[in-house]
Amino acid sequence: EEAIVIKGPQDLTELGLRLEWLRQKLNHLEHEKLQFIRNISHELKTPLATLKEGTDLLAENVVGELNTEQLKIIELMKLGNISIFDLVENLLEYQKIISTQIDLNLSTFKLSHLIERIIDEYQLLLLSKKITLKNDIEPVNITADYVKIKTIISNVFSNALKFSPQNSTMGLTLITTDEETLTLTIEDQGPGIDANIQALIFEDFYQGKGLPHEWKIKGSGLGLALVKHYLNAHKGSIKLLQPNKQYCGARFSLQLPRNVEPHNATHI
């Protein structure tokens, strides 16, 4: 943020001038990157909303009765809408956290109800892949930022869903660890995460190995990065657990404080 000025012999002052030029160039590139993310995200939202509305109208037979094959195509379009919407939302959220302070809009709500809402939103994807969801959710309250907690859980849940094979099982468990902490575990039977990239998966824009062939839309590499940023803002944490006999894929454990203090706003 501050100009680079080096005083002394001519070779050192010239070095200072070159470093200052590089600093300004990097700042300009960073600004262009943020502007691109902001513009492309907003430009995608309008046609996406139109596409979603049109697909819903077709599914409701507003323009006439559809046959079985046509309904299957509509279902595929709806799945694509869900995937693209998640990508756009992650881009918008990322743009916010790197350009402003993360302020927490705190409220008290039932975390179990929020989780049930998220499951409902992904019901179409669960059905399309014939995935059985085994959930064990305690009915507990939490004081946190509702929207950001929703983003955290949705991103981890959708990530597990993407990598889950057809006719597999996913696990979702919410327990009270102690009086101050909640633990949410999301596990799948997918390919898992290689040990050599586990330290990288929460980095901005990081994308690991290719997705399974049945998942056509490539991710942005921001889903887990947002999870990490928002958990840090809540003074929470996330870690990978070792695979077990029931869940051979990725097993994420999220720790959340039951009551987040108002001063926990965080700078990124």
URJO-V595555 format. One record per backbone hydrogen bond with DSSP energy under -0.5 kcal/mol. NH is the residue of the N-H (numbers start at 1). CO is the residue of the C=O. If there is no record, write none. Layout:
{{NH;CO} {NH;CO}}
This chain:
{{5;3} {7;5} {12;9} {13;9} {14;10} {15;11} {16;12} {17;13} {18;14} {19;15} {20;16} {21;17} {22;18} {23;19} {24;20} {25;21} {26;22} {27;23} {28;24} {29;25} {30;26} {31;27} {32;28} {33;29} {34;30} {35;31} {36;32} {37;33} {38;34} {39;35} {40;36} {41;37} {42;38} {43;39} {44;40} {45;41} {46;42} {47;43} {48;44} {49;45} {50;46} {51;47} {52;48} {53;49} {54;50} {55;51} {56;52} {57;53} {58;54} {59;55} {60;56} {61;58} {62;57} {64;61} {71;67} {72;68} {73;69} {74;70} {75;71} {76;72} {77;73} {78;74} {79;75} {80;76} {81;77} {82;78} {83;79} {84;80} {85;81} {86;82} {87;83} {88;84} {89;85} {90;86} {91;87} {92;88} {93;89} {94;90} {95;91} {96;92} {97;93} {98;94} {99;95} {99;96} {100;96} {102;266} {103;101} {105;103} {106;104} {107;144} {109;107} {109;142} {111;109} {111;140} {112;140} {114;110} {115;111} {116;112} {117;113} {118;114} {119;115} {120;116} {121;117} {122;118} {123;120} {126;122} {127;123} {128;124} {129;125} {130;127} {131;126} {132;168} {133;131} {134;132} {134;170} {135;133} {136;172} {138;136} {138;174} {140;138} {142;109} {143;258} {144;107} {144;142} {146;105} {146;144} {149;145} {150;146} {151;147} {152;148} {153;149} {154;150} {155;151} {156;152} {157;153} {158;154} {159;155} {160;156} {161;157} {162;158} {163;159} {164;160} {167;129} {168;165} {170;132} {171;187} {172;134} {173;185} {174;136} {175;183} {177;175} {177;181} {178;181} {182;256} {183;175} {184;254} {185;173} {186;252} {187;171} {188;250} {197;194} {198;194} {198;195} {200;197} {201;197} {203;200} {205;221} {206;203} {206;221} {215;212} {216;214} {218;216} {226;222} {227;223} {228;224} {229;225} {230;226} {231;227} {232;228} {233;229} {234;230} {235;232} {236;231} {237;255} {239;253} {241;251} {244;247} {248;246} {249;188} {251;241} {252;186} {253;239} {254;184} {254;252} {255;237} {256;182} {256;254} {258;180} {260;143} {264;261} {266;102}}
